[in-house]
């Protein structure tokens, strides 16, 4: 499992990348190379959304929300589809996928728009909870 510092840097990179992607979609910037690999992450996400593959995950995350934000994130981190994406894609593209799914969860949960969901992902509260949940999941996998 990555150190806390590395996880925080990864989370900040993800937030920056997602912000850049929003700018590209709104026509404010021109995206550089590497889009073909990113497209495959987009395809995984789109196909899973269309097929309802996230419905059960989102329900579990909603139930865990009553316990804590860390519990909600931990439910997400043990999702088998996330494990497949992490194994098959670069860190940057996996981070894009994580942001997409968590934004979709917030939209599903309470209708939150992408910009507000990204602000939530970038918040110190979420970042700290993500690191804590990662550590918990990592410790559980060792046993």
Secondary structure, DSSP 8 states (H G I E B T S, - for coil): ---HHHHHHHHHHHHHHHHHHHHHHTTSS---S-HHHHHHHHHHHHHHHHHTTTHHHHHHHHHHHTT-HHHHHHHHHT-HHHHHHHHHS-HHHHHHHHHHHHHHHHHHHH---HHHHHHHHHSHHHHHHHHHHHHHHHHHHH-
